[in-house]
Amino acid sequence: MTTTQEIIDLEQQYVLQTYKRPEFVLEGGEGVWLYDAEGRQYLDACSGIAVNALGYRSEAIVEAIRQGAEGLLHVSNLYHTAPHALLARDLCQSSFADRVFFCNSGAEANEGALKFARKWARSKGHTDKTGLVAFTGSFHGRTMGALSVTATEKYRAPFEPLIGNVAFAEFNNLDSARRVIDQNTCAVIVEPVQGEGGVTPADPEFMTGLRALCDETETLLIADEVQCGLGRAGALWAYEGYGITPDMMTLAKPLAGGLPMGAILLTQIVADALEPGDHGSTFAAGPLVCSVAHAVFKHVNTPEFLNDVKTKSDYLAAKLQKEVAASPLIEQVRGKGLMWGLVSVPPAADIVTEARNHGLIILVAGPNVVRLLPPLTMTQAEIDMLVERLLKTLEAMG
């Protein structure tokens, strides 16, 4: 039997070292709990970076995988399959969208949305309308196009030059956005709740103002809901909380319950600009992945589930504001739904490391922001445990 240290040694010898992993090996999970190879138990407030919205060993996901594995796994997008069409129907009927393009990740979804925006502008005869606008604190992915609209310098600098004609405005500053959005802008991309950039919700006035600016300049508004969508922000879609609709929305993370899937939801106006051959993906929308995504979506998209998420969101918010914000190590608590950031005095990475000693898995969202992304299925009793372990972590550091 391979030991924990042997697994770690193999990873360090053969895997490209682009991640810093802690010194344990995970091998099981149940509900909101993870277990390592040494039998230690961890309360998971990370959800695989917002992917495992239904926790571990979800009956809905396990059964969908079991049934899907007995059918077709892959046939490519050259042929019709039922799961592909059924999932697309449900996504469109539950959102602003008329059409869906499926892909394999959030970065791919954002890449595709940027391509679609430029093709849309060109189809209107605007050959110079190629500008893209993003915001400080943004994170849209690490492929070249998605990275071009990601603000963080350390992610961008080693790979420049990236794609051109991109401008950054200050997040939540409408005057700043107004200075860079003009008639030559084809798309504005924004996270309704920024994730990697610090868990910062957009102000309502900012989002309504962006929609108005895009309308004035005939610019497409892209909502990146890769992390904050599908129930995470307390509603099915984060944009719903702002009383606006985007022209495109990108999804991924929780969509297929841990299997790789992304999606671009778009209006018919944008879809009319695209033709066969304009974009594609070999692995996207395979029958197995779509079957699992359909099961996840049907599970989340019910009034009972979403109302329960809202109740637990309010409960977590109150506990964080009352108990965690009282710690001298925490300067601010901010977030929405079951997506929270704790602005910390010590480096966030140090808090994340100490939390593991108290059986708690959490994340960073920048140098001084601790990020909480618990499964949407976490109970109020488990929220109590999360906060208790977080307080013990802070006390141990302070």
C-alpha positions in Angstrom: 0.0 0.0 0.0 1.4 3.4 -1.0 2.0 5.7 2.0 1.1 9.4 2.3 4.8 10.4 2.0 5.3 8.2 -1.0 2.3 9.9 -2.8 3.7 13.3 -1.9 7.2 12.3 -3.1 5.7 11.1 -6.5 3.8 14.3 -6.9 6.9 16.4 -6.3 9.0 14.3 -8.7 6.6 14.0 -11.6 3.9 16.7 -11.4 4.7 20.2 -12.7 5.0 22.3 -9.6 2.4 25.0 -10.2 0.5 24.3 -6.9 1.7 24.3 -3.3 -0.2 21.5 -1.7 -0.4 20.7 2.1 1.3 17.6 3.5 -1.7 15.2 3.5 -3.5 13.1 0.9 -7.2 13.2 0.6 -9.0 10.0 -0.2 -12.7 10.3 0.9 -15.6 12.5 1.6 -19.2 12.5 2.9 -21.5 15.4 3.0 -19.4 18.4 4.0 -16.6 16.3 5.4 -13.3 15.3 3.9 -10.9 12.5 5.1 -7.2 12.0 4.5 -5.2 8.8 4.2 -4.2 9.0 7.9 -7.9 9.1 9.0 -8.1 12.7 9.9 -11.4 14.5 9.3 -11.8 18.0 7.9 -14.9 20.3 7.7 -14.8 21.5 4.1 -15.6 25.2 3.7 -13.9 25.3 0.3 -16.1 22.9 -1.9 -13.2 22.3 -4.3 -13.2 26.0 -5.0 -17.0 26.3 -5.2 -17.4 23.2 -7.3 -18.9 20.7 -4.9 -22.1 22.6 -4.2 -23.9 19.4 -3.2 -21.0 18.2 -1.0 -19.5 14.7 -1.3 -21.2 11.5 -2.3 -24.4 13.3 -3.2 -27.0 10.7 -4.0 -28.2 12.8 -7.0 -24.7 12.9 -8.5 -23.7 9.3 -7.7 -26.9 8.0 -9.3 -26.5 10.2 -12.4 -22.9 9.0 -12.9 -24.0 5.4 -12.4 -26.7 5.7 -15.0 -24.7 7.8 -17.4 -21.7 5.4 -17.3 -24.0 2.6 -18.6 -24.8 4.7 -21.7 -22.6 6.8 -24.0 -19.6 8.6 -22.6 -18.5 10.5 -25.6 -19.6 10.9 -29.3 -18.4 14.5 -30.0 -20.6 17.5 -31.0 -21.0 16.1 -34.5 -24.1 14.2 -33.3 -27.3 14.8 -31.3 -27.7 13.4 -27.8 -30.6 13.9 -25.4 -28.7 15.1 -22.3 -27.1 17.9 -24.2 -30.5 19.2 -25.5 -32.4 18.7 -22.2 -29.8 20.6 -20.1 -29.7 23.5 -22.6 -33.5 23.8 -22.5 -33.5 23.9 -18.7 -30.7 26.5 -18.5 -32.4 28.8 -21.0 -35.9 28.4 -19.5 -34.5 29.3 -16.0 -32.5 32.4 -17.1 -32.5 35.3 -19.5 -30.8 33.2 -22.2 -32.1 31.9 -25.5 -29.1 29.7 -26.4 -26.2 27.9 -24.7 -22.7 26.9 -25.9 -21.1 24.2 -23.8 -17.4 23.8 -23.1 -15.2 22.3 -20.4 -14.2 25.0 -17.9 -14.7 28.5 -16.7 -11.7 29.8 -18.6 -13.0 28.3 -21.8 -16.4 29.8 -21.2 -14.9 33.3 -20.8 -12.6 32.8 -23.8 -15.7 31.9 -25.9 -17.7 34.8 -24.6 -14.9 37.2 -25.6 -14.8 35.6 -29.1 -18.5 35.8 -29.5 -18.5 39.5 -28.5 -16.0 40.4 -31.2 -17.8 38.4 -33.8 -21.1 40.0 -32.8 -19.6 43.5 -33.3 -18.1 42.5 -36.6 -21.4 41.1 -37.8 -22.9 44.6 -37.2 -20.3 46.1 -39.5 -18.2 47.6 -36.7 -14.7 46.4 -37.6 -13.1 48.8 -35.1 -15.4 47.8 -32.2 -13.0 45.3 -30.6 -12.4 46.8 -27.2 -12.8 44.8 -24.0 -13.4 46.3 -20.5 -12.8 44.5 -17.2 -12.2 45.6 -13.6 -9.7 45.8 -10.8 -9.8 42.7 -8.7 -11.1 40.6 -11.6 -10.3 37.0 -12.2 -11.6 35.3 -15.4 -9.1 32.5 -16.0 -5.6 31.7 -17.0 -5.8 31.0 -20.7 -4.6 33.9 -22.9 -7.9 35.6 -23.6 -9.3 35.1 -20.1 -6.0 36.2 -18.6 -6.1 39.4 -20.7 -9.2 40.5 -18.7 -7.8 39.3 -15.4 -6.5 42.3 -13.4 -3.9 40.7 -11.0 -0.5 41.6 -12.2 1.3 38.5 -10.9 -0.9 36.3 -13.1 -0.5 38.5 -16.2 3.1 39.7 -16.2 5.0 36.5 -16.9 2.9 35.8 -20.0 2.6 39.1 -21.7 2.0 40.3 -24.4 -1.6 39.1 -24.0 -4.5 39.9 -26.4 -4.7 43.6 -26.9 -7.3 46.4 -26.7 -8.3 45.7 -23.1 -8.9 48.4 -20.5 -9.4 48.1 -16.8 -11.8 50.3 -14.7 -12.1 50.4 -11.0 -14.6 47.9 -9.6 -17.7 49.5 -8.1 -16.7 52.9 -9.6 -19.1 53.9 -12.3 -17.2 57.1 -13.2 -14.1 55.0 -13.8 -16.1 52.6 -16.0 -17.6 55.5 -17.9 -14.1 56.8 -18.8 -13.2 53.6 -20.7 -16.5 52.2 -22.1 -17.1 53.9 -25.5 -18.4 53.2 -29.0 -15.4 51.0 -29.8 -16.0 48.7 -26.8 -17.6 45.4 -27.8 -17.9 43.8 -24.4 -17.7 44.5 -20.6 -17.0 41.5 -18.4 -17.8 41.6 -14.7 -18.2 39.2 -11.8 -21.4 40.2 -9.8 -19.4 38.9 -6.8 -15.7 38.9 -7.3 -14.2 35.6 -6.1 -10.4 35.3 -6.5 -10.0 39.0 -6.2 -11.2 39.3 -2.6 -14.9 38.2 -2.4 -16.3 41.6 -3.1 -20.0 42.0 -4.2 -20.8 44.6 -6.8 -22.9 47.5 -5.6 -26.4 47.6 -7.0 -25.9 51.1 -8.5 -22.7 49.9 -10.2 -24.4 47.0 -11.9 -27.4 49.0 -13.1 -25.1 51.7 -14.2 -23.0 49.3 -16.2 -26.1 47.9 -17.9 -27.1 51.5 -18.9 -23.6 52.3 -20.1 -23.6 49.1 -22.3 -27.0 50.0 -23.7 -25.8 53.6 -24.5 -22.7 52.4 -26.4 -24.2 49.2 -27.9 -21.8 47.1 -25.9 -22.4 43.6 -24.7 -22.5 42.9 -20.9 -20.9 39.6 -19.9 -21.7 38.3 -16.3 -19.0 35.9 -15.2 -20.9 33.7 -12.8 -18.4 30.8 -12.9 -17.9 31.1 -9.1 -20.9 33.1 -7.9 -23.6 31.4 -10.0 -25.9 28.4 -9.5 -27.1 29.2 -6.0 -23.8 30.4 -4.5 -24.9 34.0 -4.1 -28.2 33.1 -2.5 -30.3 33.0 -5.7 -30.1 30.8 -8.7 -28.1 33.5 -10.6 -26.2 36.3 -9.0 -27.4 38.8 -11.6 -31.0 38.4 -10.4 -30.1 40.3 -7.2 -29.4 43.4 -9.3 -32.6 43.7 -11.4 -30.7 43.5 -14.7 -30.0 40.9 -17.3 -26.6 40.4 -19.1 -26.2 39.6 -22.8 -24.0 36.7 -22.0 -23.3 34.7 -18.8 -20.5 32.3 -18.2 -20.8 29.2 -15.9 -18.7 26.3 -14.8 -17.5 25.2 -11.4 -20.6 23.6 -9.7 -22.4 22.9 -13.0 -21.5 19.2 -13.4 -20.9 18.3 -9.8 -17.1 17.9 -10.1 -16.9 16.8 -13.7 -15.4 19.4 -16.1 -18.0 21.5 -17.7 -18.5 25.2 -18.6 -21.2 27.0 -20.4 -21.9 30.3 -22.2 -25.5 31.5 -22.0 -26.4 34.1 -24.5 -29.3 36.0 -26.0 -30.6 35.3 -29.5 -29.2 38.7 -30.6 -25.7 37.5 -29.9 -26.4 34.0 -31.2 -27.5 35.4 -34.6 -23.9 36.5 -35.1 -22.5 33.0 -34.8 -22.4 30.4 -37.6 -21.4 26.7 -37.8 -17.6 26.4 -37.5 -17.2 29.7 -35.6 -16.4 27.9 -32.3 -16.1 24.3 -31.1 -14.9 21.8 -28.5 -14.2 18.1 -28.9 -15.1 17.1 -25.3 -17.8 19.6 -24.5 -21.4 18.5 -23.6 -20.6 14.8 -23.6 -23.7 12.6 -22.7 -22.3 11.6 -19.3 -21.2 15.1 -18.2 -24.5 16.6 -19.4 -26.5 13.9 -17.5 -24.7 14.7 -14.3 -25.1 18.5 -14.9 -28.8 18.0 -15.6 -29.2 16.2 -12.3 -27.3 18.9 -10.4 -29.3 21.7 -12.0 -32.6 20.0 -11.3 -31.5 19.5 -7.6 -30.5 23.1 -7.1 -33.2 24.8 -9.2 -36.1 24.3 -6.9 -37.8 26.8 -4.6 -37.2 24.6 -1.6 -33.4 24.2 -2.2 -32.9 27.9 -3.0 -35.0 29.1 0.0 -32.9 26.8 2.2 -29.7 28.3 0.8 -31.0 31.8 1.5 -31.9 30.9 5.1 -28.5 29.4 5.7 -26.8 32.4 4.0 -28.5 34.8 6.4 -27.6 32.6 9.3 -23.9 32.4 8.3 -23.8 36.1 7.6 -25.1 37.0 11.0 -22.6 34.7 12.8 -19.7 36.0 10.8 -20.6 39.6 11.4 -21.2 39.1 15.2 -18.6 36.6 16.2 -15.8 36.5 13.6 -15.7 40.2 12.9 -15.1 40.7 16.7 -11.6 39.1 16.3 -8.7 41.6 16.3 -7.3 39.6 13.4 -10.2 40.4 11.1 -10.7 43.9 9.7 -13.8 43.3 7.6 -16.4 40.6 6.7 -18.0 40.8 3.3 -19.8 38.6 0.9 -23.1 37.3 -0.3 -25.0 34.0 0.0 -22.6 31.2 0.9 -19.6 33.1 -0.5 -17.7 35.2 2.1 -14.4 36.9 2.5 -12.6 37.8 5.8 -10.2 40.7 5.4 -7.3 39.7 7.7 -4.5 41.4 9.5 -2.1 38.4 9.2 -1.5 36.8 5.8 -4.5 34.8 4.8 -2.3 31.9 3.9 -1.2 31.6 7.5 -4.8 31.4 8.7 -5.6 28.8 6.1 -2.6 26.7 7.3 -3.6 27.0 10.9 -7.2 26.2 10.2 -6.1 22.7 9.0 -4.8 22.1 12.5 -8.4 22.6 13.7 -9.9 20.3 11.1 -11.1 23.1 8.8 -10.4 23.6 5.1 -10.7 27.2 3.9 -9.2 29.3 1.0 -7.4 32.5 0.3 -8.7 35.2 -2.0 -5.6 37.4 -2.2 -2.9 38.1 0.3 -5.1 39.2 3.1 -8.6 37.8 2.4 -9.7 34.4 3.7 -12.4 32.9 1.5 -15.3 30.7 2.7 -17.2 28.6 0.1 -19.0 25.9 2.0 -21.2 23.3 0.1 -24.7 24.7 -0.4 -25.9 21.6 1.5 -24.2 22.6 4.7 -26.6 22.5 7.7 -27.0 25.2 10.3 -25.3 22.9 12.9 -22.4 22.5 10.5 -22.2 26.3 10.0 -21.9 26.5 13.8 -19.0 24.1 13.7 -17.4 26.0 10.8 -17.5 29.3 12.8 -16.4 27.5 16.0 -13.3 26.1 14.3 -12.6 29.4 12.6 -12.6 31.2 16.0 -10.3 28.6 17.4 -8.0 29.1 14.5 -7.9 32.8 15.1 -7.4 32.4 18.8 -4.5 30.0 18.2 -2.8 32.7 16.0 -3.5 35.6 18.2 
